[in-house]
Amino acid sequence: MGESANKRAARILFENLWTNPELARSVCTNDVTWVTTRSMPIPGAGDALEHEGWEAVQRVANSGKELDTGYLPETMSQPHRLFLDAEDDHVVFQFTMTCKTKTGRDYVNDYLFLVKCRDGKVARFQEYWDSKQAFDLLLG
């Protein structure tokens, strides 16, 4: 049994979001929306939790590495990854991310994204993670 179109789109998005944004963009709808957490503000986005459109998604994706204390993308790894098909065109993506920050600190955090697909493309994804840990490490 092969990979579903929804799972494939979610995998391509997250495998390429930071390294090949054009490929990541190709598996998203025009109105793709990244829903962020309340406790980790995105620079330049005010209090917005919903970031609609590819430009907004890129702003969120790049926000952590643009900080003076931010992470170094070349050190990022995901030692644990799991993509699960769910009902109603959803995919659950669970992973652990590790990396170094620009200040030499180790970052390890567990994430879960609930991804909503439409016609085999990513339309919306909402993040669930320990944002306080990241806030304390990067901004605290």
Contact map, one row per residue, 1 for C-alpha under 8 A:
11100000000000000000000000000000000000000000000000000000000000000000000000000000000000000000000000000000000000000000000000000000000000000000
11110000000000000000000000000000000000000000000000000000000000000000000000000000000000000000000000000000000000000000000000000000000000000000
11111011000000000000000000000000000000000000000000000000000000000000000000000000000000000000000000000000000000000000000000000000000000000000
01111111000000000000000000000000000000000000000000000000000000000000000000000000000010000000000000000000000000000000000000000000000000000000
00111111100000000000000000000000000000000000000000000000000000000000000000000000000000000000000000000000000000000000000110000000000000000000
00011111110000000000000000000000000000000000000000000000000000000000000000000000000010001110000000000000000000000000100111000000000000000000
00111111111000000000000000000000000000000000000000000000000000000000000000000000001110000010000000000000000000000000000000000000000000000000
00111111111100000000000000000000000000000000000000000000000000000000000000000000000000000000000000000000000000000000000000000000000000000000
00001111111110000000000000110000000000000000000000000000000000000000000000000000000000000000000000000000000000000000000111000000000000000000
00000111111111000000000000100000000000000000000000000000000000000000000000000000000000000010100000000000000000000010000011000000000000000000
00000011111111100000000000000000000000000000000000000000000000000000000000000000001000000000000000000000000000000000000000000000000000000000
00000001111111110000001100100000000000000000000000000000000000000000000000000000000000000000000000000000000000000000000000000000000000000000
00000000111111111000001110110000000000000000000000000000000000000000000000000000000000000000000000000000000000000000000001000000000000000000
00000000011111111000000100000000000000000000000000000000000000000000000000000000000000000000000000000000000000000000000000000000000000000000
00000000001111111110000100000000000000000000000000000000000000000000000000000000000000000000000000000000000000000000000000000000000000000000
00000000000111111111101100000000000000000000000000000000000000000000000000000000000000000000000000000000000000000000000000000000000000000000
00000000000011111111100110000000000000000000000000000000000010000000000000000000000000000000000000000000000000000000000000000000000000000000
00000000000000111111100000000000000000000000000000000000000011000000000010000000000000000000000000000000000000000000000000000000000000000000
00000000000000111111100000000000000000000000000000000000000000000000000000000000000000000000000000000000000000000000000000000000000000000000
00000000000000011111111100000000000000000000000000000000000000000000000000000000000000000000000000000000000000000000000000000000000000000000
00000000000000011111111110000000000000000000000000000000000000000000000000000000000000000000000000000000000000000000000000000000000000000000
00000000000000000001111111000000000000000000000000000000000000000000000000000000000000000000000000000000000000000000000000000000000000000000
00000000000110010001111111100000000000000000000000000000000000000000000000000000000000000000000000000000000000000000000000000000000000000000
00000000000111111001111111110000000000000000000000000000000000000000000000000000000000000000000000000000000000000000000000000000000000000000
00000000000010001000111111110000000000000000000000000100000000000000000000000000000000000000000000000000000000000000000000000000000000000000
00000000000000000000011111110000000000000000000000000000000000000000000000000000000000000000000000000000000000000000000000000000000000000000
00000000110110000000001111111000000000000000000000000000000000000000000000000000000000000000000000000000000000000000000111000000000000000000
00000000100010000000000111111101000000000000000000000000000000000000000000000000000000000000000000000000000000000000000011100000000000000000
00000000000000000000000000111111000000000000000000000000000000000000000000000000000000000000000000000000000000000000010011100000000000000000
00000000000000000000000000011111000000000000000000001100000000000000000000000000000000000000000000000000000000000000000000100000000000000000
00000000000000000000000000001111100000000000000000011100000000000000000000000000000000000000000000000000000000000000000000100000000000000000
00000000000000000000000000011111110000000000000000011100100000000000000000000000000000000000000000000000000000000000000001110000000000000000
00000000000000000000000000000011111000000000000001111101100000000000000000000000000000000000000000000000000000000000000000111000000000000000
00000000000000000000000000000001111100000000000001110000100100000000000000000000000000000000000000000000000000000000000000011110000000000000
00000000000000000000000000000000111110000000000011100000000000000000000000000000000000000000000000000000000000000000000000011110000000000000
00000000000000000000000000000000011111010000000011100000000000000000000000000000000000000000000000000000000000000000000000000110000000000000
00000000000000000000000000000000001111111000000010000000000000000000000000000000000000000000000000000000000000000000000000000011001000000000
00000000000000000000000000000000000111111000000010000000000000000000000000000000000000000000000000000000000000000000000000000000000000000000
00000000000000000000000000000000000011111000000000000000000000000000000000000000000000000000000000000000000000000000000000000000001100000000
00000000000000000000000000000000000111111100000000000000000000000000000000000000000000000000000000000000000000000000000000000000001100100000
00000000000000000000000000000000000011111110111000000000000000000000000000000000000000000000000000000000000000000000000000000000000000000000
00000000000000000000000000000000000000011111111000000000000100100000000000000000000000000000000000000000000000000000000000000000000000000000
00000000000000000000000000000000000000001111110000000000000000100000000000000000000000000000000000000000000000000000000000000000000000000000
00000000000000000000000000000000000000000111110000000000000000000000000000000000000000000000000000000000000000000000000000000000000000000000
00000000000000000000000000000000000000001111111100000000000000000000000000000000000000000000000000000000000000000000000000000000000000000000
00000000000000000000000000000000000000001111111100000000000000000000000000000000000000000000000000000000000000000000000000000000000000000000
00000000000000000000000000000000000000001100111110000000000000000000000000000000000000000000000000000000000000000000000000000000000000000000
00000000000000000000000000000000000000000000111111100000000000000000000000000000000000000000000000000000000000000000000000000000000000000000
00000000000000000000000000000000001111000000001111100000000000000000000000000000000000000000000000000000000000000000000000000000000000000000
00000000000000000000000000000000111100000000000111110000000000000000000000000000000000000000000000000000000000000000000000000000000000000000
00000000000000000000000000000000111100000000000111111001100100000000000000000000000000000000000000000000000000000000000000000000000000000000
00000000000000000000000000000011110000000000000001111111100000000000000000000000000000000000000000000000000000000000000000000000000000000000
00000000000000000000000000000111100000000000000000111111100000000000000000000000000000000000000000000000000000000000000000000000000000000000
00000000000000000000000010000111100000000000000000011111110000000000000000000000000000000000000000000000000000000000000000000000000000000000
00000000000000000000000000000000000000000000000000011111111000000000000000000000000000000000000000000000000000000000000000000000000000000000
00000000000000000000000000000000100000000000000000111111111100000000000000000000000000000000000000000000000000000000000000000000000000000000
00000000000000000000000000000001110000000000000000111111111110000000000000000000000000000000000000000000000000000000000000000000000000000000
00000000000000000000000000000000000000000000000000000111111111000000000000000000000000000000000000000000000000000000000000000000000000000000
00000000000000000000000000000000000000000000000000000011111111100000000000000000000000000000000000000000000000000000000000000000000000000000
00000000000000000000000000000000010000000100000000100001111111110000000000000000000000000000000000000000000000000000000000000000000000000000
00000000000000001100000000000000000000000000000000000000111111110000000000000000000000000000000000000000000000000000000000000000000000000000
00000000000000000100000000000000000000000000000000000000011111111100000000000000000000000000000000000000000000000000000000000000000000000000
00000000000000000000000000000000000000000110000000000000001111111110000000000000000000000000000000000000000000000000000000000000000000000000
00000000000000000000000000000000000000000000000000000000000111111110011000000000000000000000000000000000000000000000000000000000000000000000
00000000000000000000000000000000000000000000000000000000000001111111011110000000000000000000000000000000000000000000000000000000000000000000
00000000000000000000000000000000000000000000000000000000000001111111010000000000000000000000000000000000000000000000000000000000000000000000
00000000000000000000000000000000000000000000000000000000000000111111111000000000000000000000000000000000000000000000000000000000000000000100
00000000000000000000000000000000000000000000000000000000000000001111110000000000000000000000000000000100000000000000000000000000000000000000
00000000000000000000000000000000000000000000000000000000000000000011111000000000000000000000000000001110000000000000000000000000000000000110
00000000000000000000000000000000000000000000000000000000000000011111111100000000000000000000000000001110000000000000000000000000000000000100
00000000000000000000000000000000000000000000000000000000000000011010111110000000000000000000000000111100001000000000000000000000000000000000
00000000000000000000000000000000000000000000000000000000000000001000011111110000000000000000000000111100000000000000000000000000000000000000
00000000000000000100000000000000000000000000000000000000000000001000001111110000000000000000000000100000000000000000000000000000000000000000
00000000000000000000000000000000000000000000000000000000000000000000000111110000000000000000000000000000000000000000000000000000000000000000
00000000000000000000000000000000000000000000000000000000000000000000000111111000000000000000000001110000000000000000000000000000000000000000
00000000000000000000000000000000000000000000000000000000000000000000000111111100000000000000000011110000000000000000000000000000000000000000
00000000000000000000000000000000000000000000000000000000000000000000000000111110000000000000000011100000000000000000000000000000000000000000
00000000000000000000000000000000000000000000000000000000000000000000000000011111100000000000001111000000000000000000000000000000000000000000
00000000000000000000000000000000000000000000000000000000000000000000000000001111100000000000001111000000000000000000000000000000000000000000
00000000000000000000000000000000000000000000000000000000000000000000000000000111110000000000011110000000000000000000000000000000000000000000
00000000000000000000000000000000000000000000000000000000000000000000000000000111111000000000111100000000000000000000000000000000000000000000
00000000000000000000000000000000000000000000000000000000000000000000000000000001111100000001111000000000000000000000000000000000000000000000
00000010001000000000000000000000000000000000000000000000000000000000000000000000111110000011110000000000000000000000000000000000000000000000
00000010000000000000000000000000000000000000000000000000000000000000000000000000011111000011100000000000000000000000000000000000000000000000
00010110000000000000000000000000000000000000000000000000000000000000000000000000001111101111000000000000000000000000000000000000000000000000
00000000000000000000000000000000000000000000000000000000000000000000000000000000000111111111000000000000000000000000000000000000000000000000
00000000000000000000000000000000000000000000000000000000000000000000000000000000000011111100000000000000000000000000000000000000000000000000
00000000000000000000000000000000000000000000000000000000000000000000000000000000000001111100000000000000000000000000000000000000000000000000
00000100000000000000000000000000000000000000000000000000000000000000000000000000000011111110000000000000000000000001110000000000000000000000
00000100000000000000000000000000000000000000000000000000000000000000000000000000000011111111000000000000000000000111100000000000000000000000
00000110010000000000000000000000000000000000000000000000000000000000000000000000001111001111100000000000000000000111100000000000000000000000
00000000000000000000000000000000000000000000000000000000000000000000000000000000011111000111110000000000000000011110000000000000000000000000
00000000010000000000000000000000000000000000000000000000000000000000000000000000111100000011111000000000000000011110000000000000000000000000
00000000000000000000000000000000000000000000000000000000000000000000000000000001111000000001111100000000000001111000000000000000000000000000
00000000000000000000000000000000000000000000000000000000000000000000000000000111110000000000111110000000000001110000000000000000000000000000
00000000000000000000000000000000000000000000000000000000000000000000000000000111100000000000011111000000000111100000000000000000000000000000
00000000000000000000000000000000000000000000000000000000000000000000000000011111000000000000001111100000001111100000000000000000000000000000
00000000000000000000000000000000000000000000000000000000000000000000000000111110000000000000000111110000011110000000000000000000000000000000
00000000000000000000000000000000000000000000000000000000000000000000001110111000000000000000000011111000011100000000000000000000000000000000
00000000000000000000000000000000000000000000000000000000000000000000001100110000000000000000000001111111111000000000000000000000000000000000
00000000000000000000000000000000000000000000000000000000000000000000111100000000000000000000000000111111111000000000000000000000000000000100
00000000000000000000000000000000000000000000000000000000000000000001111100000000000000000000000000011111100000000000000000000000000000000000
00000000000000000000000000000000000000000000000000000000000000000000110000000000000000000000000000011111100000000000000000000000000000000000
00000000000000000000000000000000000000000000000000000000000000000000000000000000000000000000000000011111110000000000000000000000000000000000
00000000000000000000000000000000000000000000000000000000000000000000000000000000000000000000000000011111111000000000000000000000000000000000
00000000000000000000000000000000000000000000000000000000000000000000000000000000000000000000000001111001111100000000000000000000000000000000
00000000000000000000000000000000000000000000000000000000000000000000001000000000000000000000000011111000111110000000000000000000000001001000
00000000000000000000000000000000000000000000000000000000000000000000000000000000000000000000000111100000011111000000000000000000000000000000
00000000000000000000000000000000000000000000000000000000000000000000000000000000000000000000000111000000001111100000000000000000110011000000
00000000000000000000000000000000000000000000000000000000000000000000000000000000000000000000011110000000000111110000000000000000110000000000
00000000000000000000000000000000000000000000000000000000000000000000000000000000000000000000011110000000000011111000000000000011110000000000
00000000000000000000000000000000000000000000000000000000000000000000000000000000000000000001111000000000000001111100000000000011100000000000
00000000000000000000000000000000000000000000000000000000000000000000000000000000000000000001110000000000000000111110000000001111000000000000
00000000000000000000000000000000000000000000000000000000000000000000000000000000000000000111100000000000000000011111000000001110000000000000
00000000010000000000000000000000000000000000000000000000000000000000000000000000000000000111100000000000000000001111100001111100000000000000
00000000000000000000000000000000000000000000000000000000000000000000000000000000000000001110000000000000000000000111110001111000000000000000
00000100000000000000000000000000000000000000000000000000000000000000000000000000000000001110000000000000000000000011111111110000000000000000
00000000000000000000000000001000000000000000000000000000000000000000000000000000000000001000000000000000000000000001111111100000000000000000
00000000000000000000000000000000000000000000000000000000000000000000000000000000000000000000000000000000000000000000111110000000000000000000
00001100100000000000000000100000000000000000000000000000000000000000000000000000000000000000000000000000000000000000111111000000000000000000
00001100110000000000000000111000000000000000000000000000000000000000000000000000000000000000000000000000000000000000111111100000000000000000
00000100110010000000000000111001000000000000000000000000000000000000000000000000000000000000000000000000000000000011110111111000000000000000
00000000000000000000000000011111100000000000000000000000000000000000000000000000000000000000000000000000000000000011110011111000000000000000
00000000000000000000000000000001111000000000000000000000000000000000000000000000000000000000000000000000000000000011100001111100000000000000
00000000000000000000000000000000111000000000000000000000000000000000000000000000000000000000000000000000000000001111000001111110000000000000
00000000000000000000000000000000011100000000000000000000000000000000000000000000000000000000000000000000000000001110000000011111000000000000
00000000000000000000000000000000011110000000000000000000000000000000000000000000000000000000000000000000000000111100000000001111100000000000
00000000000000000000000000000000000010000000000000000000000000000000000000000000000000000000000000000000000000111000000000000111110000000000
00000000000000000000000000000000000000000000000000000000000000000000000000000000000000000000000000000000000011110000000000000011111000000000
00000000000000000000000000000000000000000000000000000000000000000000000000000000000000000000000000000000000011100000000000000001111111000000
00000000000000000000000000000000000010110000000000000000000000000000000000000000000000000000000000000000000000000000000000000000111111100000
00000000000000000000000000000000000000110000000000000000000000000000000000000000000000000000000000000000000000000000000000000000011111110000
00000000000000000000000000000000000000000000000000000000000000000000000000000000000000000000000000000000000010000000000000000000011111111000
00000000000000000000000000000000000000000000000000000000000000000000000000000000000000000000000000000000001010000000000000000000011111111110
00000000000000000000000000000000000000010000000000000000000000000000000000000000000000000000000000000000000000000000000000000000001111111111
00000000000000000000000000000000000000000000000000000000000000000000000000000000000000000000000000000000000000000000000000000000000111111111
00000000000000000000000000000000000000000000000000000000000000000000000000000000000000000000000000000000001000000000000000000000000011111111
00000000000000000000000000000000000000000000000000000000000000000010110000000000000000000000000000001000000000000000000000000000000001111111
00000000000000000000000000000000000000000000000000000000000000000000100000000000000000000000000000000000000000000000000000000000000001111111
00000000000000000000000000000000000000000000000000000000000000000000000000000000000000000000000000000000000000000000000000000000000000111111
